[in-house]
Amino acid sequence: MSAVWLTIAFVVVSVSFGLIIASLKKVPSTEMGVQYNVHKKQLDEATKSGGLFLGPPGFHFIKFPSTFITVDVNNRRCVSNDGLLVEFSVTFQYQMTTANVLPAIVKYRDFHKWASIVEEAGLSAIHHSCSDFAVSEFQNKRGAIQSRMEANLKLKLEGDDNTGEEGVNAVAASLQLTYVHLPAAYNEAVAAKQAAEEDIALAVAQRKLETTKANTNLLLAELSAIKVKDTANNEAEVLMTEANLKAQETIYLFQKEADALVDVKNQLNLTAEGVLAHSLIKLLAEADNLKVTTGEPVKLSRKDFL
């Protein structure tokens, strides 16, 4: 009998020990979870993390990571606002919070299904952000595009009570736009545009150079014309001065000659004919070799008028 009781006691202790073991579940410090009673199909309302917990036999924890979760979206394509395909890569981080664990289990059952829904929501936010920008802006507004993607990711994951947007019980942490590759046709068009701009710039520079040369030649021609004009004016002034002096000299000589004739006329009491006769005699006297040819009949002597 003692052996039977010992066996029964051993079985009871073993079963009790097994039940205790089955009633203890551990939640790591990097996870959090909610107890689920398999037999009653019932969820506990408290979220637990970092410890060993006692529950009904056969229960288990539905666990979620308490750390940040990173998603790499590599070599995907989205459509820009002007209808061109843009290849991109994005990395974003999100996190489960204690308050969101129970609602996420109710809606999505477990972590894996919830995580796949979060990734789809994040990808939708990224594609929606792409459609807000033209393909040219992916070159010079990359920071703005990343910010828009992060804002849309936050909206998709967390929701917004003001707009009625329903989230997926996750908290967006950050987003990095790690890679962008524009369509080959666009790159070719940009290269052609840059080449055209360079040609235009070269043509403008050459035009400025030719204009400068033309203006320089014009200025030289104007300076040469001014120089020629100044020289001509100076020579004209010299000639005018010489002519005026010569005229004054001639007038002075004639005046003196006239005064002399008037004096002779007055002193000798001569008539006009007598003055002419006096001038003729004076001319004949001053001339060394005077030859006069006249036709007949001519009267050269004017002595009768003296």
Backbone as numpy.savetxt, mean C-alpha at the origin, in Angstrom:
# Nx Ny Nz CAx CAy CAz Cx Cy Cz
-17.70 -79.88 59.49 -18.52 -78.67 59.49 -17.66 -77.40 59.49
-16.59 -77.50 60.24 -15.72 -76.31 60.31 -15.16 -75.95 58.95
-14.88 -77.03 58.16 -14.34 -76.76 56.83 -15.38 -76.09 55.94
-16.64 -76.48 56.10 -17.72 -75.87 55.29 -17.88 -74.42 55.65
-17.86 -74.16 56.97 -18.01 -72.77 57.38 -16.81 -71.92 56.92
-15.68 -72.54 56.96 -14.51 -71.80 56.46 -14.65 -71.49 54.98
-15.19 -72.48 54.23 -15.38 -72.26 52.78 -16.39 -71.16 52.54
-17.51 -71.25 53.32 -18.56 -70.22 53.15 -18.01 -68.85 53.51
-17.24 -68.79 54.57 -16.67 -67.51 54.98 -15.71 -66.97 53.92
-14.95 -67.90 53.36 -14.00 -67.47 52.32 -14.73 -66.92 51.10
-15.87 -67.64 50.75 -16.65 -67.18 49.58 -17.25 -65.82 49.85
-17.80 -65.66 51.07 -18.43 -64.37 51.41 -17.41 -63.24 51.36
-16.24 -63.53 51.95 -15.19 -62.50 51.95 -14.73 -62.18 50.53
-14.60 -63.23 49.72 -14.16 -63.02 48.33 -15.18 -62.22 47.54
-16.47 -62.61 47.74 -17.53 -61.86 47.02 -17.59 -60.43 47.50
-17.48 -60.26 48.83 -17.52 -58.90 49.37 -16.34 -58.07 48.84
-15.18 -58.70 48.81 -14.00 -58.01 48.30 -14.16 -57.68 46.82
-14.77 -58.63 46.06 -15.01 -58.37 44.63 -16.00 -57.26 44.42
-17.06 -57.23 45.29 -18.05 -56.16 45.16 -17.45 -54.80 45.49
-16.58 -54.81 46.50 -15.93 -53.55 46.86 -15.06 -53.05 45.71
-14.30 -53.99 45.13 -13.44 -53.62 44.00 -14.28 -53.11 42.84
-15.41 -53.80 42.58 -16.27 -53.39 41.47 -16.96 -52.06 41.73
-17.02 -51.70 43.03 -17.69 -50.44 43.38 -16.72 -49.26 43.44
-15.45 -49.51 43.24 -14.46 -48.44 43.25 -13.96 -48.14 41.83
-14.01 -46.89 41.47 -13.51 -46.46 40.16 -12.64 -45.22 40.35
-11.60 -45.14 39.55 -10.65 -44.03 39.67 -10.83 -43.08 38.49
-10.74 -41.80 38.78 -10.74 -40.75 37.74 -9.38 -40.06 37.80
-8.58 -40.11 36.71 -7.25 -39.47 36.72 -7.36 -37.95 36.91
-6.25 -37.34 37.29 -6.23 -35.89 37.52 -6.41 -35.09 36.23
-6.14 -35.73 35.09 -6.29 -35.04 33.80 -7.65 -35.27 33.17
-8.57 -35.93 33.91 -9.90 -36.22 33.38 -10.97 -35.86 34.41
-12.19 -35.82 33.94 -13.34 -35.66 34.82 -14.48 -36.49 34.24
-15.38 -36.93 35.12 -16.42 -37.81 34.63 -17.65 -37.82 35.51
-18.67 -38.47 35.00 -19.95 -38.60 35.69 -20.24 -40.09 35.85
-20.65 -40.49 37.05 -20.98 -41.89 37.29 -22.22 -42.30 36.49
-22.15 -43.52 35.94 -23.30 -44.07 35.21 -23.61 -45.45 35.77
-24.84 -45.61 36.29 -25.30 -46.89 36.82 -25.82 -47.73 35.66
-25.06 -48.76 35.35 -25.40 -49.59 34.20 -26.73 -50.30 34.40
-26.99 -50.74 35.60 -28.19 -51.52 35.86 -29.44 -50.64 35.87
-29.33 -49.47 36.44 -30.50 -48.56 36.51 -30.57 -47.58 35.33
-29.55 -47.63 34.49 -29.48 -46.68 33.36 -29.62 -45.24 33.87
-28.85 -44.91 34.87 -29.01 -43.64 35.54 -27.66 -42.92 35.65
-27.69 -41.60 35.36 -26.50 -40.75 35.48 -26.52 -40.00 36.80
-25.35 -39.93 37.43 -25.22 -39.08 38.60 -25.15 -37.63 38.13
-25.56 -36.69 38.96 -25.56 -35.28 38.56 -24.25 -34.57 38.89
-23.41 -35.20 39.66 -22.15 -34.57 40.08 -21.01 -35.00 39.16
-20.21 -34.04 38.78 -19.02 -34.32 37.98 -17.83 -34.44 38.90
-17.08 -35.51 38.74 -15.96 -35.78 39.63 -14.66 -35.81 38.83
-13.57 -35.52 39.55 -12.26 -35.54 38.91 -11.18 -35.77 39.94
-10.08 -36.40 39.47 -8.90 -36.58 40.31 -9.11 -37.33 41.60
-9.51 -38.60 41.52 -9.65 -39.36 42.76 -10.23 -40.74 42.55
-10.37 -41.47 43.68 -10.97 -42.81 43.69 -12.35 -42.69 44.31
-13.36 -43.22 43.63 -14.73 -43.00 44.07 -15.48 -44.33 44.21
-16.40 -44.37 45.18 -17.20 -45.55 45.47 -18.59 -45.35 44.90
-19.11 -46.37 44.25 -20.42 -46.30 43.68 -21.11 -47.65 43.71
-22.27 -47.77 43.11 -22.96 -49.07 43.08 -22.15 -50.08 42.27
-22.22 -51.35 42.60 -21.46 -52.37 41.87 -21.75 -52.34 40.38
-20.69 -52.39 39.59 -20.83 -52.44 38.15 -20.95 -51.08 37.47
-20.91 -49.97 38.26 -21.02 -48.65 37.62 -19.69 -48.32 36.91
-19.73 -47.29 36.05 -18.50 -46.79 35.43 -18.62 -45.28 35.22
-17.49 -44.68 34.96 -17.46 -43.24 34.71 -17.47 -42.98 33.20
-18.29 -42.02 32.79 -18.18 -41.49 31.42 -17.24 -40.29 31.51
-16.05 -40.46 30.94 -14.97 -39.50 31.18 -14.73 -38.57 30.00
-14.26 -37.38 30.36 -13.84 -36.36 29.39 -12.50 -35.79 29.86
-11.62 -35.41 28.92 -10.36 -34.77 29.33 -10.63 -33.41 29.98
-9.88 -33.12 31.01 -9.98 -31.79 31.64 -8.93 -30.83 31.09
-8.02 -31.34 30.28 -6.97 -30.51 29.67 -7.45 -29.98 28.31
-6.63 -29.09 27.74 -6.96 -28.55 26.41 -6.82 -29.64 25.36
-7.73 -29.64 24.42 -7.73 -30.61 23.32 -7.34 -29.86 22.05
-6.37 -30.39 21.33 -5.87 -29.73 20.12 -6.35 -30.48 18.88
-6.81 -29.73 17.90 -7.27 -30.30 16.64 -6.46 -29.68 15.51
-5.86 -30.50 14.68 -5.12 -30.05 13.51 -5.96 -30.29 12.26
-6.28 -29.21 11.56 -7.02 -29.30 10.30 -6.03 -28.98 9.19
-5.52 -29.99 8.51 -4.42 -29.81 7.57 -4.88 -29.97 6.12
-4.32 -29.10 5.27 -4.49 -29.20 3.81 -5.96 -29.31 3.40
-6.77 -28.45 3.99 -8.18 -28.36 3.60 -8.37 -27.23 2.60
-9.53 -27.21 1.98 -9.85 -26.15 1.02 -11.16 -25.48 1.41
-11.17 -24.17 1.25 -12.40 -23.41 1.47 -12.59 -22.46 0.29
-13.80 -21.90 0.21 -14.15 -21.01 -0.92 -14.13 -19.58 -0.42
-13.37 -18.74 -1.13 -13.29 -17.32 -0.75 -14.55 -16.59 -1.16
-14.64 -15.35 -0.75 -15.82 -14.54 -1.06 -16.01 -14.34 -2.55
-14.90 -14.36 -3.33 -15.01 -14.20 -4.77 -14.97 -15.55 -5.50
-15.25 -16.63 -4.79 -15.49 -17.92 -5.44 -14.26 -18.73 -5.81
-13.09 -18.43 -5.24 -11.88 -19.18 -5.55 -11.52 -20.11 -4.40
-10.93 -21.25 -4.74 -10.54 -22.23 -3.73 -9.20 -21.83 -3.10
-9.18 -21.83 -1.77 -7.97 -21.49 -1.02 -7.61 -22.69 -0.15
-6.37 -23.15 -0.26 -5.91 -24.25 0.58 -5.35 -23.69 1.89
-5.68 -24.34 3.01 -5.27 -23.81 4.30 -5.03 -24.95 5.29
-4.34 -24.60 6.38 -4.18 -25.48 7.54 -4.42 -24.65 8.79
-5.16 -25.23 9.74 -5.52 -24.52 10.97 -5.34 -25.46 12.15
-4.89 -24.90 13.26 -4.85 -25.63 14.53 -5.67 -24.85 15.55
-6.60 -25.55 16.21 -7.36 -24.86 17.26 -7.43 -25.74 18.50
-7.63 -25.04 19.64 -7.70 -25.72 20.93 -9.04 -25.41 21.59
-9.58 -26.43 22.27 -10.83 -26.25 23.03 -10.76 -27.06 24.30
-11.75 -26.87 25.18 -11.71 -27.50 26.49 -13.12 -27.82 26.96
-13.24 -28.92 27.70 -14.48 -29.25 28.38 -14.44 -28.67 29.79
-15.54 -28.09 30.23 -15.63 -27.55 31.59 -16.52 -28.46 32.44
-16.39 -28.32 33.75 -17.18 -29.14 34.68 -18.68 -28.96 34.45
-19.08 -27.71 34.18 -20.51 -27.45 34.01 -21.05 -28.06 32.73
-20.18 -28.29 31.74 -20.66 -28.80 30.45 -20.62 -30.32 30.32
-20.04 -31.01 31.30 -19.88 -32.46 31.17 -21.24 -33.16 31.09
-22.12 -32.92 32.06 -23.42 -33.61 32.09 -24.27 -33.27 30.86
-24.41 -31.98 30.46 -25.18 -31.69 29.24 -24.59 -32.36 28.00
-23.25 -32.44 27.92 -22.63 -33.09 26.76 -22.92 -34.58 26.73
-22.92 -35.22 27.91 -23.25 -36.66 27.97 -24.69 -36.89 27.55
-25.58 -36.03 28.02 -27.00 -36.17 27.67 -27.21 -36.03 26.16
-26.50 -35.10 25.56 -26.69 -34.84 24.12 -25.88 -35.76 23.22
-24.65 -36.09 23.66 -23.74 -36.80 22.74 -23.27 -38.16 23.28
-23.69 -38.57 24.47 -23.41 -39.87 25.09 -21.99 -39.99 25.65
-20.95 -39.79 24.82 -19.60 -39.99 25.32 -18.64 -38.99 24.68
-17.38 -39.08 25.11 -16.37 -38.13 24.67 -16.13 -38.21 23.16
-16.01 -39.41 22.62 -15.63 -39.56 21.21 -16.68 -38.95 20.28
-17.97 -39.18 20.58 -19.00 -38.58 19.73 -19.02 -37.07 19.90
-18.85 -36.63 21.15 -18.83 -35.18 21.41 -17.65 -34.52 20.69
-16.48 -35.14 20.76 -15.28 -34.58 20.13 -15.45 -34.47 18.62
-16.08 -35.47 18.00 -16.29 -35.41 16.55 -17.25 -34.28 16.19
-18.27 -34.04 17.03 -19.21 -32.93 16.78 -18.49 -31.60 16.94
-17.61 -31.49 17.94 -16.86 -30.24 18.15 -15.97 -29.96 16.94
-15.30 -30.98 16.44 -14.43 -30.79 15.28 -15.22 -30.34 14.06
-16.39 -30.92 13.86 -17.23 -30.52 12.72 -17.70 -29.08 12.89
-18.06 -28.71 14.11 -18.48 -27.33 14.36 -17.33 -26.36 14.11
-16.11 -26.74 14.55 -14.94 -25.90 14.31 -14.64 -25.74 12.83
-14.74 -26.85 12.09 -14.49 -26.78 10.65 -15.53 -25.91 9.96
-16.78 -25.99 10.41 -17.84 -25.14 9.84 -17.53 -23.66 10.09
-17.05 -23.35 11.30 -16.71 -21.95 11.62 -15.58 -21.45 10.73
-14.61 -22.32 10.47 -13.47 -21.93 9.63 -13.91 -21.67 8.19
-14.73 -22.56 7.64 -15.22 -22.38 6.27 -16.08 -21.12 6.16
-16.90 -20.90 7.18 -17.74 -19.69 7.16 -16.87 -18.43 7.15
-15.75 -18.46 7.90 -14.85 -17.31 7.94 -14.18 -17.08 6.60
-13.82 -18.15 5.90 -13.18 -18.02 4.57 -14.07 -17.24 3.61
-15.36 -17.51 3.68 -16.28 -16.89 2.72 -16.48 -15.40 2.97
-15.95 -14.90 4.09 -16.08 -13.47 4.39 -14.98 -12.62 3.74
-13.97 -13.27 3.16 -12.80 -12.54 2.63 -12.55 -12.89 1.17
-12.11 -11.88 0.41 -11.69 -12.10 -0.97 -10.34 -12.78 -0.98
-10.02 -13.45 -2.10 -8.78 -14.22 -2.16 -7.55 -13.34 -1.98
-7.61 -12.09 -2.46 -6.46 -11.19 -2.32 -6.17 -10.86 -0.86
-7.20 -10.90 0.00 -7.02 -10.55 1.41 -6.30 -11.64 2.19
-6.21 -12.86 1.63 -5.50 -13.92 2.31 -3.99 -13.66 2.33
-3.53 -12.70 1.53 -2.12 -12.33 1.54 -1.84 -11.21 2.53
-2.67 -10.17 2.52 -2.35 -8.98 3.31 -3.23 -8.79 4.54
-4.19 -9.70 4.79 -5.04 -9.59 5.98 -5.11 -10.92 6.72
-3.99 -11.60 6.77 -3.98 -12.93 7.39 -4.34 -12.86 8.88
-3.86 -11.84 9.57 -4.19 -11.68 10.99 -5.67 -11.46 11.21
-6.28 -10.64 10.35 -7.72 -10.39 10.47 -8.52 -11.66 10.20
-8.08 -12.45 9.23 -8.77 -13.70 8.91 -8.68 -14.67 10.09
-7.50 -14.76 10.70 -7.34 -15.64 11.86 -8.24 -15.20 13.00
-8.32 -13.89 13.23 -9.19 -13.38 14.30 -10.65 -13.69 14.02
-11.06 -13.57 12.75 -12.45 -13.89 12.39 -12.73 -15.38 12.59
-11.78 -16.22 12.21 -11.94 -17.66 12.42 -12.08 -17.99 13.90
-11.26 -17.35 14.73 -11.31 -17.62 16.17 -12.63 -17.16 16.77
-13.12 -16.00 16.32 -14.41 -15.49 16.81 -15.55 -16.43 16.41
-15.55 -16.89 15.16 -16.60 -17.81 14.71 -16.49 -19.17 15.41
-15.24 -19.61 15.68 -15.05 -20.86 16.43 -15.68 -20.74 17.81
-15.44 -19.63 18.49 -16.00 -19.41 19.83 -17.53 -19.43 19.77
-18.09 -18.80 18.72 -19.54 -18.76 18.59 -20.12 -20.16 18.36
-19.47 -20.93 17.49 -19.96 -22.27 17.18 -19.85 -23.22 18.38
-18.76 -23.11 19.14 -18.54 -24.05 20.24 -19.30 -23.66 21.50
-19.37 -22.35 21.79 -19.96 -21.91 23.05 -21.39 -21.41 22.90
-21.78 -21.03 21.67 -23.12 -20.50 21.46 -23.24 -19.05 21.90
-24.41 -18.47 21.69 -24.68 -17.08 22.06 -26.15 -16.95 22.39
-26.45 -16.65 23.64 -27.84 -16.52 24.07 -28.54 -15.34 23.39
-27.78 -14.29 23.07 -28.39 -13.10 22.45 -28.87 -13.38 21.04
-28.12 -14.17 20.29 -28.49 -14.47 18.90 -29.23 -15.80 18.76
-29.28 -16.56 19.83 -29.94 -17.86 19.76 -29.07 -18.95 19.20
-27.77 -18.67 18.99 -26.84 -19.67 18.48 -26.60 -20.72 19.57
-26.82 -21.98 19.24 -26.64 -23.07 20.20 -25.25 -23.68 20.01
-24.48 -23.74 21.09 -23.14 -24.29 21.02 -23.13 -25.80 21.16
-21.92 -26.33 21.33 -21.75 -27.79 21.45 -21.09 -28.14 22.79
-21.34 -27.30 23.82 -20.87 -27.56 25.17 -19.34 -27.67 25.26
-18.66 -26.79 24.53 -17.20 -26.72 24.58 -16.78 -25.25 24.70
-15.58 -25.03 25.22 -15.05 -23.68 25.36 -13.86 -23.53 24.42
-13.93 -22.56 23.48 -12.83 -22.32 22.55 -11.68 -21.64 23.28
-10.47 -22.12 23.06 -9.29 -21.54 23.72 -8.48 -20.66 22.78
-8.13 -21.17 21.60 -7.31 -20.40 20.67 -7.38 -21.03 19.29
-6.91 -20.28 18.29 -6.87 -20.77 16.91 -5.67 -20.14 16.21
-4.96 -20.94 15.43 -3.82 -20.45 14.65 -4.00 -20.85 13.19
-3.93 -19.86 12.31 -3.95 -20.12 10.87 -2.50 -20.37 10.45
-2.14 -21.63 10.27 -0.73 -21.99 10.10 -0.26 -22.02 8.65
-1.19 -22.11 7.70 -0.76 -22.25 6.30 -1.86 -21.75 5.38
-1.46 -21.01 4.35 -2.39 -20.55 3.32 -1.71 -20.68 1.97
-2.40 -21.29 1.03 -1.87 -21.41 -0.33 -2.95 -20.95 -1.30
-2.62 -19.92 -2.08 -3.59 -19.34 -3.00 -3.58 -20.09 -4.33
-4.67 -20.00 -5.10 -4.74 -20.69 -6.40 -3.64 -20.25 -7.35
-3.19 -21.19 -8.19 -2.11 -20.90 -9.15 -2.52 -19.77 -10.09
-3.78 -19.78 -10.53 -4.24 -18.73 -11.46 -4.14 -17.36 -10.81
-4.45 -17.30 -9.52 -4.36 -16.01 -8.82 -2.91 -15.57 -8.71
-2.02 -16.51 -8.35 -0.60 -16.16 -8.25 -0.05 -15.67 -9.57
-0.47 -16.32 -10.67 -0.03 -15.88 -11.99 -0.55 -14.49 -12.30
-1.81 -14.26 -11.93 -2.39 -12.93 -12.18 -1.67 -11.86 -11.37
-1.32 -12.20 -10.13 -0.59 -11.24 -9.28 0.78 -10.96 -9.87
1.46 -12.03 -10.35 2.78 -11.84 -10.96 2.67 -10.96 -12.21
1.64 -11.22 -13.03 1.46 -10.41 -14.24 1.17 -8.95 -13.88
0.37 -8.76 -12.83 0.06 -7.40 -12.40 1.31 -6.68 -11.90
2.12 -7.40 -11.13 3.35 -6.80 -10.63 4.29 -6.43 -11.77
4.38 -7.34 -12.79 5.22 -7.04 -13.95 4.70 -5.81 -14.69
3.37 -5.73 -14.83 2.78 -4.57 -15.51 3.05 -3.29 -14.72
2.94 -3.37 -13.39 3.21 -2.20 -12.56 4.66 -1.76 -12.68
5.57 -2.75 -12.75 6.98 -2.42 -12.93 7.22 -1.76 -14.29
6.56 -2.28 -15.33 6.69 -1.66 -16.66 6.16 -0.23 -16.65
5.03 -0.04 -15.99 4.44 1.30 -15.91 5.38 2.24 -15.15
5.94 1.73 -14.05 6.86 2.56 -13.26 8.09 2.93 -14.08
8.60 1.94 -14.87 9.76 2.21 -15.72 9.41 3.25 -16.78
8.21 3.11 -17.39 7.79 4.06 -18.42 7.64 5.46 -17.83
7.08 5.53 -16.62 6.92 6.84 -15.97 8.29 7.46 -15.69
9.23 6.61 -15.22 10.58 7.12 -14.94 11.26 7.62 -16.21
11.11 6.84 -17.31 11.69 7.26 -18.58 11.04 8.54 -19.08
9.73 8.64 -18.89 9.03 9.85 -19.31 9.54 11.06 -18.52
9.73 10.87 -17.22 10.27 11.97 -16.41 11.66 12.36 -16.88
12.48 11.33 -17.22 13.84 11.60 -17.69 13.82 12.38 -19.00
12.96 11.93 -19.95 12.88 12.63 -21.23 12.33 14.03 -21.06
11.35 14.17 -20.15 10.79 15.50 -19.88 11.86 16.42 -19.30
12.68 15.87 -18.40 13.76 16.66 -17.81 14.76 17.09 -18.88
15.10 16.13 -19.78 16.02 16.47 -20.87 15.43 17.56 -21.75
14.15 17.41 -22.11 13.50 18.41 -22.98 13.46 19.77 -22.30
13.12 19.77 -20.99 13.08 21.04 -20.26 14.47 21.67 -20.17
15.49 20.82 -20.01 16.87 21.32 -19.96 17.26 21.95 -21.29
16.95 21.23 -22.39 17.25 21.77 -23.72 16.49 23.07 -23.98
15.23 23.09 -23.55 14.43 24.31 -23.72 15.04 25.46 -22.94
15.45 25.17 -21.71 16.07 26.21 -20.89 17.35 26.72 -21.52
18.17 25.77 -22.06 19.41 26.18 -22.73 19.11 27.04 -23.95
18.07 26.63 -24.71 17.69 27.41 -25.90 17.20 28.80 -25.50
16.42 28.86 -24.42 15.93 30.16 -23.96 17.08 31.04 -23.50
18.04 30.42 -22.78 19.21 31.19 -22.33 20.05 31.67 -23.52
20.19 30.78 -24.54 20.94 31.17 -25.73 20.24 32.30 -26.47
18.89 32.20 -26.56 18.13 33.26 -27.24 18.27 34.58 -26.49
18.21 34.49 -25.13 18.38 35.71 -24.33 19.76 36.31 -24.55
20.77 35.41 -24.63 22.13 35.88 -24.85 22.26 36.56 -26.20
21.70 35.90 -27.25 21.75 36.49 -28.59 21.02 37.82 -28.62
19.84 37.83 -27.97 19.05 39.07 -27.95 19.81 40.17 -27.22
20.41 39.82 -26.08 21.17 40.83 -25.33 22.36 41.35 -26.16
23.05 40.42 -26.86 24.18 40.83 -27.71 23.72 41.76 -28.82
22.58 41.37 -29.47 22.04 42.20 -30.55 21.63 43.57 -30.03
21.00 43.57 -28.83 20.58 44.85 -28.26 21.79 45.72 -27.94
22.83 45.07 -27.39 24.04 45.83 -27.08 24.68 46.40 -28.33
24.77 45.56 -29.39 25.36 46.04 -30.65 24.51 47.15 -31.25
23.18 46.98 -31.17 22.29 48.02 -31.72 22.46 49.33 -30.96
22.58 49.20 -29.62 22.78 50.41 -28.83 24.11 51.09 -29.18
25.15 50.26 -29.40 26.45 50.83 -29.78 26.35 51.55 -31.13
25.69 50.86 -32.09 25.53 51.48 -33.41 24.70 52.75 -33.34
23.62 52.71 -32.53 22.78 53.90 -32.39 23.57 55.03 -31.73
24.37 54.66 -30.76 25.18 55.69 -30.09 26.19 56.30 -31.07
26.85 55.41 -31.85 27.80 55.92 -32.84 27.10 56.78 -33.88
25.92 56.34 -34.34 25.18 57.13 -35.36 24.76 58.47 -34.79
24.30 58.45 -33.51 23.88 59.71 -32.90 25.05 60.67 -32.76
26.19 60.10 -32.34 27.38 60.95 -32.20 27.82 61.49 -33.56
27.77 60.60 -34.56 28.15 61.05 -35.91 27.20 62.13 -36.42
25.90 61.92 -36.17 24.92 62.91 -36.61 25.14 64.24 -35.90
25.41 64.12 -34.55 25.66 65.35 -33.80 26.90 66.07 -34.32
27.93 65.25 -34.65 29.17 65.84 -35.19 28.90 66.54 -36.52
28.12 65.86 -37.38 27.81 66.45 -38.70 27.00 67.73 -38.56
25.99 67.63 -37.66 25.14 68.81 -37.43 25.99 69.96 -36.89
26.92 69.60 -35.98 27.79 70.63 -35.39 28.66 71.30 -36.46
29.22 70.45 -37.37 30.07 71.00 -38.44 29.28 71.89 -39.37
28.07 71.38 -39.74 27.24 72.22 -40.63 26.83 73.51 -39.95
26.56 73.41 -38.63 26.16 74.61 -37.90 27.31 75.64 -37.89
28.51 75.10 -37.62 29.67 75.99 -37.61 29.90 76.61 -38.99
29.74 75.79 -40.03 29.91 76.28 -41.40 28.88 77.35 -41.71
27.64 77.05 -41.24 26.57 78.04 -41.49 26.87 79.33 -40.75
27.34 79.21 -39.49 27.65 80.41 -38.70 28.77 81.22 -39.38
29.75 80.45 -39.93 30.86 81.14 -40.61 30.36 81.90 -41.84
29.48 81.26 -42.58 28.92 81.92 -43.77 28.10 83.15 -43.39
27.36 83.02 -42.28 26.56 84.18 -41.85 27.48 85.33 -41.46
28.60 84.95 -40.76 29.54 86.02 -40.39 30.15 86.70 -41.62
30.53 85.85 -42.63 31.10 86.41 -43.86 30.08 87.31 -44.55
28.84 86.82 -44.60 27.80 87.61 -45.27 27.60 88.94 -44.56
27.60 88.91 -43.24 27.35 90.14 -42.49 28.56 91.08 -42.57
29.76 90.49 -42.43 30.95 91.35 -42.46 31.18 91.98 -43.82
30.97 91.20 -44.90 31.22 91.71 -46.24 29.98 92.30 -46.89
28.90 92.23 -46.18 27.63 92.77 -46.68 27.30 92.14 -48.03
27.29 90.78 -48.04 27.05 90.07 -49.29 25.60 89.62 -49.37
25.19 89.43 -50.61 23.88 88.83 -50.84 24.04 87.32 -50.83
22.93 86.61 -51.03 22.99 85.15 -51.07 23.85 84.69 -52.20
23.75 85.37 -53.37 24.59 85.02 -54.50 26.04 85.30 -54.19
26.30 86.36 -53.44 27.67 86.68 -53.07 28.24 85.64 -52.14
27.40 85.13 -51.23 27.85 84.06 -50.32 28.22 82.84 -51.10
27.43 82.48 -52.14 27.72 81.32 -52.97 29.03 81.53 -53.72
29.23 82.77 -54.23 30.47 83.06 -54.96 31.67 82.96 -54.03
31.51 83.42 -52.79 32.59 83.34 -51.82 32.92 81.89 -51.51
31.87 81.05 -51.36 32.07 79.63 -51.06 32.75 78.92 -52.22
32.39 79.32 -53.43 32.97 78.69 -54.59 34.46 79.02 -54.69
34.81 80.29 -54.43 36.20 80.69 -54.47 37.00 79.94 -53.43
36.38 79.80 -52.23 37.05 79.08 -51.13 37.26 77.62 -51.50
36.27 77.01 -52.16 36.37 75.61 -52.57 37.48 75.44 -53.61
37.57 76.40 -54.58 38.60 76.32 -55.61 39.99 76.50 -55.02
40.04 77.29 -53.95 41.34 77.55 -53.34 41.83 76.34 -52.55
40.89 75.65 -51.94 41.26 74.51 -51.10 41.53 73.26 -51.92
40.98 73.20 -53.12 41.15 72.00 -53.94 42.50 72.05 -54.63
43.32 71.00 -54.47 44.63 70.94 -55.11 44.51 70.66 -56.59
43.69 69.83 -56.93 43.55 69.41 -58.32 42.08 69.33 -58.64
41.48 70.34 -59.02 40.05 70.35 -59.28 39.82 70.39 -60.77
39.10 69.43 -61.24 38.74 69.36 -62.66 37.23 69.48 -62.76
36.81 70.37 -63.60 35.37 70.61 -63.76 35.02 70.44 -65.22
34.07 69.67 -65.52 33.59 69.47 -66.89 32.19 70.02 -66.98
31.96 70.93 -67.91 30.64 71.54 -68.03 30.25 71.58 -69.49
29.02 71.74 -69.73 28.52 71.91 -71.08 28.43 73.40 -71.43
28.29 73.72 -72.66 28.19 75.10 -73.11 26.73 75.46 -73.31
26.32 76.67 -73.04 27.13 77.73 -72.43 27.00 77.65 -70.92
28.13 77.76 -70.19 28.13 77.72 -68.72 28.92 78.91 -68.22
28.42 79.48 -67.16 29.09 80.63 -66.55 29.56 80.20 -65.18
30.89 79.95 -65.04 31.43 79.48 -63.77 31.83 80.64 -62.86
32.24 81.73 -63.40 32.73 82.85 -62.59 31.57 83.54 -61.91
31.78 83.89 -60.63 30.78 84.58 -59.84 31.37 85.86 -59.23
32.42 86.42 -59.89 33.07 87.59 -59.34 32.16 88.82 -59.38
31.21 88.77 -60.30 30.31 89.93 -60.40 29.41 90.06 -59.16
29.28 88.94 -58.39 28.39 88.99 -57.23 29.14 89.43 -55.96
30.51 89.53 -56.10 31.28 89.90 -54.91 31.29 91.40 -54.72
